[in-house]
Amino acid sequence: MLNLIRQHADSWMVKSILWFIIIAFLGTIFYSWGMGGVPGSRGGVVATVEGIEIPYGEYDKTFNNLINYYRDQFKSQFSEDLIQRLDLKTQALDALIHRKLMLLESDNLNIKVSDEELVAHIQHFPAFQKDNKFNQTYYDNYIQFNRLTHLDFEEVQREALRIEKLEKMITGNTLVSKTEVLDAFKNEEESVKFDYIAFSEDHFATTQPVNETDLKSYYDKNKIHFEIPDQIKVDYVKVNPKDYEAAITPNEEDIQDYYDSKIAIFQVEKIYQASHILFQLEPAKIDETASDEEKQKASEEAAKKEAEDTLKKIREGADFAKLAEELSDDTSSGSAGGSLGEFPRGTMVPEFEAALEKLQPGKVSEPVKSPFGYHIIRLDKKTDARVKPLSEVKDTVIKSIKETKARQKARRIVKRIYKSTEKGSSFPQAAADQNVEVKTSEFISRQKHTMPDIGAAPEFFNTAFSLPDERVSDPILTSEASFILKVKERKPAYIPELDSVRKEVQEKAQKDANKKLTSDKFKELAGKLERGKNLEKIAKELKMEIRHTPFFSRADSIPGVGDFPNIKNKVFQLEKGQTTSATAFRKHYLIKLQDRKQAKEPTNEQLKTISARLKRQKSNMVFNDWIKNLREKSNILIDQTLL
């Protein structure tokens, strides 16, 4: 998903994905992450929706909780660049605005949630289950541990259910036609492969360097691109929770309370340990004169026969691991004697897991057909689903409690510093009173602010660049550390003289000249290819390698190239041997279609699966259009100065 977001952050598809992530996430901002955000953050109303205010504090909590959500999802891959690309500030505010609109609309439509519906909903929360039944003690512990009241939690859930009912009302009549299903099947099953040459947008370099006259002209036309932006230097305090963990010793009551409140995370799914020998279907090895259907049938019969012969050898005493190593078409597991290691339920295809469920440890299955071919499966070990007892996870619980309490201590420290400055203490003195150090940054800008001591903490930088002079910031609380800061010095934006950025201007001017030359050369080559259909000749002329894709469908990303609709649209219009050209993601492509496979007739199961998926997709689009129209006709005011 991360690569999808990076490459297509501006597309309607990703925006739709993000919207539904955020809507689902909003139902949890008041309890899964605690009250989070920035307690005591600056006041003001960031937006009004039909006269209903969205306080800055509510927006700030949502934004910071979103940051924490994505930080947890992407771990070490999380970066400020990702936040900027996703425009999470806008996403957070949009989600709050849309939530207000949906609640208002549910009022207008008199959508209500009864107490009985609410109780049934809460009783099915995994966190509140014990032996597959609702446990009141777990519920009470959860509420207490997260410092909520039952009423707070239940009202958030009631609102979430009202929104869910509204969504079902809007999307409930979404229909998918048989033609749409068949077209989607064709898009997914029809496949092509092509040969291509690819080169970067500045591949061809000019032989002459940019002269002084052209350099000055380029600089004059592009001065704004060389602007040195506003810069600030900040004094800041960073309080790292890890510095306090060693001094914390949780008591037994804390340990038990934490375990009870987080019981859901200690549930272990059923685990299998299994081995297999795979015999793939290989229609390509069947007589070329046969039809596709005949090839498929013959390859299935051949794979099944191999599987049956191998099973007979195993039943007669042959070594399973040795046969797997010699015969299995799954070479990665075959080299390990067929072992697939341990894996939880839901990992393998349904046919494979259905066979596992029927086996006892040590037993071998009959040949099992799956989309990959025929398997002979041996169940080596099975561990039933269970809840880990406290004795097994006590060290983990203690570690989590220490992290939580250390984080709370760090937050208390920065809050005390903030309160001291409010009462008149200087920033350095307030920090010294809490035995922490004030550090000073180098000059940083919105565009360039690499600070190893801070890391990927957009909350820190967003606060720094919006903070007035002479003011100490509100506490900035992230999952990694707590901060408080003050702007020490500013440098206004300015455009440097040519001489001071001459090297950079020279490089960019040269690169632009190379881009133009490459673009012109690409058009010339594309014309040659179209007239002569000879990709090999062009490759030889350019001294470049022709690359080859495997078969892929419209629904797939192009292997070795990427998920570029403009390239896919062009190649799927070609017949075998025809050529085209395209530009995508700063590269030029010269393409020749090598082969194509037509879609076969779909099975009923395939049609049902595609129909269900298309209905979900259409429902999402219907709902997006509905909320967009509702927003356009609503009275919404946004204070951009607070963002």
C-alpha positions in Angstrom: 0.0 0.0 0.0 2.8 2.4 0.8 4.1 2.2 -2.8 0.6 2.8 -4.1 0.2 5.9 -2.0 3.7 7.2 -3.0 3.1 6.8 -6.7 -0.6 7.8 -6.9 -1.2 10.1 -3.9 -3.2 12.5 -6.1 -5.5 10.0 -7.8 -9.2 9.6 -7.0 -8.5 5.9 -6.1 -6.0 6.7 -3.3 -8.1 9.7 -2.1 -11.0 7.3 -1.8 -8.9 4.8 0.2 -7.7 7.5 2.5 -11.2 8.9 3.0 -12.6 5.5 4.2 -9.5 5.0 6.4 -10.1 8.4 8.0 -13.9 7.9 8.4 -13.3 4.5 10.1 -10.6 6.1 12.2 -12.7 9.0 13.4 -14.9 6.6 15.4 -11.8 5.8 17.5 -10.1 9.2 18.1 -11.5 9.6 21.5 -10.5 6.2 22.9 -8.1 4.1 20.9 -5.5 6.9 21.1 -6.8 8.5 24.2 -7.5 12.2 24.1 -4.1 12.6 22.4 -3.1 15.6 20.4 -2.1 18.8 22.2 -3.8 19.4 25.6 -4.4 23.1 26.1 -3.5 23.8 22.5 -4.3 27.2 21.1 -7.9 28.1 21.0 -10.0 29.3 18.1 -12.5 27.7 15.7 -10.9 26.1 12.7 -14.2 25.7 10.8 -18.0 26.0 11.1 -20.4 23.6 9.4 -24.0 25.0 9.1 -23.1 27.2 12.2 -21.7 24.2 14.2 -18.2 24.9 15.3 -15.1 22.7 14.9 -12.7 23.9 17.6 -9.0 24.0 16.8 -8.4 21.5 19.6 -10.7 18.9 18.0 -8.9 19.4 14.6 -5.5 19.2 16.3 -6.4 15.9 18.0 -7.6 14.4 14.8 -4.5 15.5 12.9 -2.1 14.3 15.5 -3.9 11.0 15.9 -3.8 10.5 12.2 -0.1 11.0 12.3 0.2 8.4 15.0 -2.0 6.0 13.0 0.2 6.2 9.9 3.3 6.1 12.0 2.1 2.8 13.4 1.1 1.5 10.0 4.4 2.3 8.2 6.9 2.0 11.1 10.3 2.9 9.8 9.0 3.8 6.4 7.0 6.7 7.9 8.3 10.1 6.8 7.3 13.7 6.7 7.4 13.5 2.9 4.6 10.9 3.1 2.5 13.3 5.3 3.0 16.1 2.9 2.1 13.9 -0.1 -1.1 12.7 1.6 -1.9 16.3 2.7 -3.0 14.9 6.1 -3.9 18.4 7.4 -6.5 18.7 4.8 -7.6 15.1 5.2 -8.1 15.6 8.9 -10.2 18.7 8.5 -12.2 17.3 5.6 -13.0 14.2 7.7 -14.3 16.3 10.6 -16.3 18.5 8.2 -17.8 15.4 6.5 -18.5 13.8 9.9 -20.5 16.9 11.0 -22.4 16.9 7.7 -23.3 13.3 8.1 -24.5 13.7 11.6 -26.6 16.7 10.6 -28.0 14.8 7.7 -28.8 11.8 9.9 -30.7 14.3 12.1 -32.6 15.6 9.1 -33.5 12.0 8.1 -34.4 11.1 11.7 -31.9 8.3 11.8 -31.6 7.0 15.3 -29.8 4.2 17.1 -31.7 2.4 19.8 -30.2 1.5 23.2 -30.6 -2.2 22.2 -28.7 -1.6 18.9 -25.9 0.2 20.8 -25.6 -2.6 23.4 -25.5 -5.3 20.8 -22.8 -3.4 18.9 -20.6 -2.9 22.0 -21.1 -6.5 23.1 -19.4 -7.7 19.9 -16.2 -5.7 20.3 -13.3 -8.2 20.3 -11.6 -6.3 23.2 -14.6 -7.1 25.4 -14.8 -10.8 24.6 -14.0 -13.7 26.9 -14.7 -17.3 25.7 -16.6 -15.7 22.8 -18.9 -13.8 25.2 -19.2 -10.2 26.3 -17.3 -9.6 29.6 -18.4 -6.6 31.6 -15.1 -6.6 33.6 -13.1 -6.3 30.4 -15.4 -3.5 29.3 -15.0 -1.6 32.6 -11.3 -2.1 32.6 -11.0 -0.8 29.1 -12.9 2.3 29.9 -10.9 2.9 33.1 -7.5 2.3 31.5 -8.2 4.7 28.7 -9.5 7.4 31.1 -13.0 7.6 29.6 -16.5 7.4 31.0 -18.9 4.8 29.7 -21.1 7.7 28.4 -18.2 9.2 26.3 -17.5 5.8 24.7 -21.1 4.9 24.1 -22.0 8.3 22.5 -19.1 8.0 20.1 -20.3 4.5 19.2 -23.9 5.7 18.8 -22.7 8.4 16.4 -20.6 5.9 14.4 -23.7 3.7 14.1 -25.8 6.6 12.9 -23.2 7.4 10.2 -23.1 3.7 9.2 -26.9 3.6 8.8 -26.8 6.8 6.7 -24.1 5.3 4.5 -26.1 2.1 4.0 -29.1 4.2 3.1 -27.2 6.2 0.5 -25.4 3.1 -1.1 -28.0 0.4 -0.5 -29.6 0.6 -3.9 -26.3 0.4 -5.8 -26.6 -2.1 -8.7 -24.0 -3.8 -10.9 -25.1 -5.0 -14.4 -24.0 -8.2 -15.9 -22.3 -6.3 -18.7 -20.2 -4.4 -16.1 -19.2 -7.7 -14.5 -18.2 -9.3 -17.8 -16.2 -6.2 -18.8 -14.4 -6.3 -15.5 -13.7 -10.0 -15.9 -12.3 -9.3 -19.4 -10.1 -6.5 -18.0 -8.7 -8.7 -15.4 -8.3 -11.9 -17.4 -7.3 -10.6 -20.8 -3.5 -10.3 -20.8 -0.7 -9.0 -22.9 3.1 -8.9 -22.9 5.3 -6.5 -24.7 8.9 -5.7 -25.6 10.2 -2.2 -24.8 13.0 0.3 -24.7 13.0 2.8 -21.8 15.1 5.8 -21.1 15.0 8.7 -18.7 13.6 12.2 -19.6 17.2 13.6 -19.8 18.9 10.6 -21.3 20.4 12.4 -24.3 22.9 15.1 -23.4 23.7 18.2 -25.4 27.3 18.4 -26.6 27.5 22.1 -25.9 27.4 23.6 -22.3 24.9 26.3 -21.6 26.6 29.7 -22.5 26.5 32.8 -20.3 23.8 34.5 -22.2 21.5 31.5 -22.0 22.4 31.0 -18.4 21.4 34.5 -17.5 18.2 34.2 -19.5 17.3 30.9 -17.7 18.0 32.5 -14.3 15.8 35.5 -15.1 12.9 33.3 -16.2 13.2 30.9 -13.2 14.3 33.1 -10.4 11.5 32.1 -8.1 12.7 28.5 -8.2 16.0 29.5 -6.6 14.4 31.5 -3.8 15.8 30.8 -0.3 12.6 30.5 1.8 11.8 31.9 5.2 14.1 30.3 7.8 13.9 30.1 11.6 16.1 29.0 14.4 14.3 27.5 17.4 15.1 26.9 21.1 13.4 23.6 22.1 13.1 21.0 24.7 12.8 17.3 23.8 11.7 14.9 26.6 12.3 11.3 25.6 10.2 8.8 27.5 12.8 6.1 27.2 15.0 8.1 29.6 12.5 7.4 32.4 11.5 3.8 31.7 14.2 2.2 33.9 12.9 4.0 37.0 9.3 2.6 36.6 8.3 -0.6 38.3 4.6 -1.5 37.6 2.7 -3.1 40.5 0.7 -6.3 40.1 -2.6 -4.5 40.0 -1.4 -2.3 37.1 -0.2 -5.4 35.3 -3.6 -7.2 35.7 -5.6 -4.1 34.7 -3.5 -3.7 31.6 -3.9 -7.3 30.6 -7.6 -7.3 31.2 -8.1 -4.1 29.2 -6.0 -5.2 26.2 -7.1 -8.9 26.2 -8.0 -8.8 22.5 -4.3 -8.3 21.5 -3.3 -11.4 23.3 -5.6 -13.6 21.2 -3.6 -16.0 19.0 -5.1 -17.3 15.8 -5.0 -21.0 14.9 -1.4 -21.8 13.6 -0.5 -24.5 11.1 2.9 -26.0 10.4 2.7 -27.8 7.1 4.7 -29.1 4.1 3.6 -29.7 0.5 4.7 -30.9 -2.9 3.3 -28.8 -5.8 2.6 -29.9 -9.3 1.8 -26.9 -11.4 -0.5 -26.8 -14.4 1.6 -26.2 -17.6 -0.7 -25.7 -20.6 2.3 -24.3 -22.6 3.9 -27.8 -22.7 0.8 -29.3 -24.4 0.6 -29.8 -28.2 0.5 -26.4 -29.9 -2.4 -27.5 -32.2 -4.7 -28.0 -29.2 -7.3 -25.4 -28.2 -6.8 -23.4 -25.0 -9.6 -25.5 -23.3 -7.9 -28.8 -24.4 -4.5 -27.5 -23.2 -6.0 -26.6 -19.8 -7.7 -30.0 -19.4 -4.7 -32.0 -20.5 -2.4 -30.0 -18.1 -4.7 -30.6 -15.2 -4.8 -34.3 -15.9 -1.0 -34.5 -16.2 -0.5 -32.6 -12.9 -3.1 -34.8 -11.1 -1.4 -38.0 -12.4 2.0 -36.8 -11.2 0.5 -36.0 -7.8 -1.3 -39.4 -7.5 1.9 -41.3 -8.5 3.9 -39.3 -5.9 1.3 -39.9 -3.2 1.5 -43.7 -3.9 5.3 -43.6 -3.4 4.8 -41.8 -0.1 2.2 -44.3 1.1 4.7 -47.0 0.2 7.3 -45.5 2.5 9.2 -43.0 0.3 10.6 -40.0 2.1 8.3 -36.9 1.7 11.1 -34.4 2.1 13.3 -36.0 -0.5 10.4 -36.2 -3.0 9.6 -32.6 -2.4 13.1 -31.6 -3.1 13.2 -33.6 -6.3 9.7 -33.0 -7.7 8.0 -29.9 -6.2 7.4 -27.0 -8.6 7.5 -24.8 -5.5 11.2 -24.6 -5.5 11.5 -22.4 -2.4 9.7 -24.8 -0.1 11.0 -27.8 -2.1 14.6 -27.0 -1.2 13.5 -27.2 2.5 11.9 -30.6 2.1 8.5 -29.1 1.2 8.3 -27.2 4.5 6.1 -24.0 4.5 6.9 -23.3 8.1 4.3 -21.9 10.5 1.5 -19.7 9.3 -1.8 -18.5 10.7 -5.3 -19.5 9.5 -6.2 -17.4 6.5 -2.8 -17.3 4.9 -3.2 -20.0 2.3 -5.9 -20.4 -0.4 -9.2 -21.8 0.8 -8.7 -25.2 -0.9 -5.4 -25.7 0.8 -6.7 -24.8 4.3 -9.8 -26.9 3.8 -7.6 -29.9 3.3 -5.5 -29.0 6.4 -8.6 -28.8 8.5 -9.3 -32.5 7.7 -5.8 -33.7 8.5 -4.3 -34.9 11.8 -0.7 -34.0 12.5 1.7 -36.3 10.6 -1.0 -37.3 8.0 -0.8 -36.7 4.2 -3.7 -35.5 2.1 -5.1 -36.8 -1.2 -4.1 -34.5 -4.2 -5.7 -31.1 -3.6 -6.4 -28.8 -6.5 -5.9 -25.1 -6.1 -5.3 -22.2 -8.5 -1.6 -23.1 -8.3 -2.0 -26.7 -9.4 -2.2 -30.0 -7.4 -0.7 -30.2 -3.9 0.1 -33.2 -1.7 -0.1 -31.7 1.8 1.3 -33.0 5.1 0.1 -31.4 8.3 3.2 -31.3 10.6 1.6 -29.5 13.5 -1.5 -27.5 14.5 -1.9 -25.1 17.4 -5.5 -24.2 18.2 -6.6 -20.6 18.7 -6.3 -19.4 22.3 -5.8 -16.4 24.5 -2.3 -16.1 25.9 -2.4 -16.2 29.7 -0.9 -13.4 31.7 2.0 -15.5 32.8 3.1 -15.9 29.2 2.9 -12.2 28.2 3.8 -10.6 31.5 7.1 -9.3 30.3 5.4 -7.7 27.3 2.7 -6.2 29.5 5.3 -4.7 31.9 7.2 -3.3 29.0 4.0 -1.6 27.6 3.1 -0.2 31.0 6.6 1.2 31.5 6.4 2.8 28.0 3.0 4.3 28.8 3.9 5.6 32.2 7.2 7.0 30.9 5.3 8.8 28.1 2.9 10.2 30.6 5.8 11.5 32.7 7.5 13.1 29.7 4.2 14.8 28.9 3.8 16.0 32.5 7.3 17.6 32.3 6.6 19.6 29.2 3.2 20.7 30.6 4.9 22.0 33.7 7.5 23.9 31.6 4.6 25.5 29.7 2.7 26.4 32.8 5.8 28.0 34.4 6.4 30.2 31.3 2.7 31.2 31.5 3.4 32.4 35.1 6.4 34.5 34.0 9.4 32.2 34.1 11.8 32.3 31.2 11.9 29.3 28.9 15.5 28.3 30.0 14.6 28.7 33.7 11.4 26.7 33.4 13.2 23.9 31.6 16.1 23.9 34.2 13.5 23.6 37.0 12.5 20.3 35.4 16.1 19.1 35.0 15.9 19.2 31.2 18.0 21.0 28.6 17.1 23.7 26.1 18.7 23.0 22.7 19.0 25.4 19.8 18.5 24.3 16.2 20.3 25.4 13.0 18.3 27.6 10.7 15.5 25.5 9.1 12.8 26.1 6.5 9.5 24.5 5.7 11.2 22.8 2.8 14.5 21.9 4.4 14.5 21.0 8.1 16.5 17.8 8.7 17.0 17.5 12.4 18.2 14.1 13.5 17.3 14.9 17.1 13.7 15.5 16.1 13.2 12.9 13.3 9.9 12.5 11.4 7.7 14.7 13.7 5.6 17.0 11.6 3.8 18.2 14.7 7.0 19.8 15.8 7.7 21.6 12.5 4.1 22.6 11.9 4.1 24.3 15.3 7.5 25.9 14.8 6.5 27.6 11.5 3.2 28.8 12.8 4.4 30.1 16.2 4.5 33.9 16.8 7.7 35.5 18.0 8.3 35.7 21.8 5.8 32.9 22.5 6.5 29.5 24.0 4.6 26.8 22.1 1.9 24.6 23.6 3.2 21.1 24.5 3.7 19.0 21.4 3.0 15.4 22.2 3.9 12.5 19.9 4.2 8.8 20.5 8.0 9.0 20.5 8.7 12.1 22.6 7.3 15.4 24.0 8.5 18.8 22.9 8.1 22.5 23.6 9.8 25.3 21.7 10.2 29.0 21.0 11.4 30.8 17.9 14.8 32.3 18.5 15.6 34.0 15.2 14.1 34.5 11.7 15.5 35.1 8.3 13.1 36.4 5.6 12.8 34.8 2.2 15.1 36.2 -0.5 16.2 35.5 -4.1 20.0 35.1 -4.2 22.1 36.7 -6.9 23.1 34.6 -9.9 26.8 34.3 -8.8 25.9 32.7 -5.5 23.8 30.0 -7.1 25.6 29.8 -10.4 26.4 26.1 -10.1 22.8 25.1 -9.3 21.5 27.3 -12.1 24.0 25.8 -14.5 23.0 22.2 -13.6 19.3 22.9 -13.9 19.6 24.8 -17.2 21.7 21.9 -18.6 19.2 19.4 -17.4 16.3 21.3 -19.0 18.3 21.4 -22.3 18.9 17.7 -22.0 15.2 17.1 -21.4 14.3 19.1 -24.5 16.8 17.2 -26.6 15.6 13.9 -25.3 11.9 14.8 -25.9 12.7 15.8 -29.5 14.7 12.6 -30.0 11.9 10.5 -28.5 9.4 11.9 -30.9 11.8 11.1 -33.8 12.3 7.5 -32.6 8.5 7.0 -32.0 7.9 8.1 -35.6 10.6 5.6 -36.9 9.0 2.8 -34.8 5.5 3.6 -36.1 6.7 3.5 -39.7 9.1 0.5 -39.6 7.8 -1.6 -36.6 11.4 -2.5 -36.0 12.2 -2.2 -32.3 15.3 -4.3 -32.6 16.9 -1.9 -35.2 16.2 1.1 -32.9 17.7 -0.7 -29.9 20.8 -1.5 -31.9 21.1 2.1 -33.0 20.8 3.4 -29.4 23.0 0.6 -28.1 20.2 -0.2 -25.6 18.8 -3.5 -24.3 15.2 -4.5 -25.3 13.3 -5.5 -22.1 10.4 -7.9 -22.0 7.4 -8.0 -19.7 5.6 -11.2 -18.7 1.8 -11.5 -19.3 -0.2 -9.0 -17.3 -3.8 -7.8 -17.2 -5.4 -4.4 -17.1 -5.9 -4.9 -13.4 -2.2 -5.6 -12.8 0.7 -3.2 -12.4 3.0 -3.7 -15.4 5.9 -5.8 -14.2 9.2 -3.9 -14.3 7.5 -0.7 -15.4 4.8 0.3 -12.9 1.0 1.0 -12.7 0.6 3.5 -15.5 -2.9 3.7 -17.0 -1.7 5.6 -20.1 0.7 2.8 -21.1 -1.8 0.1 -20.3 -4.6 1.8 -22.3 -2.2 2.0 -25.3 -0.9 -1.6 -25.3 -4.3 -3.2 -24.8 -5.4 -1.5 -28.0 -2.6 -3.1 -30.0 -2.5 -6.3 -32.0 0.4 -8.7 -32.0 3.4 -7.0 -33.7 2.0 -3.5 -33.5 3.9 -0.6 -31.8 3.3 2.5 -29.8 5.1 5.0 -27.6 4.4 6.6 -24.2 5.8 8.8 -21.5 5.3 8.0 -17.8 7.0 8.9 -14.5 9.8 10.9 -16.1 10.6 8.1 -18.6 10.0 7.5 -22.3 9.0 4.1 -23.7 9.1 2.6 -27.2 6.9 -0.4 -27.2 6.1 -3.4 -29.4 3.3 -5.9 -28.5 4.8 -9.4 -28.3 1.6 -11.4 -27.6 -1.9 -11.3 -26.1 -4.2 -13.8 -24.4 -8.0 -13.5 -24.6 -10.1 -14.0 -21.6 -11.8 -17.4 -21.1 -15.3 -17.9 -20.0 -15.8 -17.0 -16.3 -17.1 -19.4 -13.7 -20.1 -18.5 -11.6 -17.8 -18.2 -8.6 -15.6 -15.7 -10.4 -18.7 -13.7 -11.5 -20.0 -13.5 -7.9 -16.6 -12.3 -6.6 -16.3 -9.6 -9.2 -19.9 -8.5 -8.8 -19.4 -8.1 -5.0 -16.2 -6.1 -5.5 -17.7 -3.9 -8.2 -20.7 -3.2 -5.9 -18.3 -2.1 -3.1 -16.4 0.1 -5.5 -19.6 1.7 -7.0 -21.0 2.2 -3.5 -17.8 4.0 -2.5 -18.1 6.3 -5.6 -21.8 6.9 -5.0 -21.1 7.8 -1.4 -18.2 10.1 -2.4 -20.4 11.9 -4.9 -23.1 12.3 -2.3 -20.9 13.8 0.3 -19.3 16.1 -2.3 -22.7 17.4 -3.4 -23.8 17.8 0.3 -20.7 19.8 1.0 -21.1 22.0 -2.0 -24.6 23.1 -0.9 -23.7 23.5 2.8 -22.6 26.6 4.5 -19.0 25.9 5.5 -16.4 28.4 6.7 -12.7 27.6 7.2 -10.2 29.7 9.0 -7.1 29.0 7.0 -4.9 31.0 9.4 -5.2 28.2 11.9 -4.1 25.4 9.6 
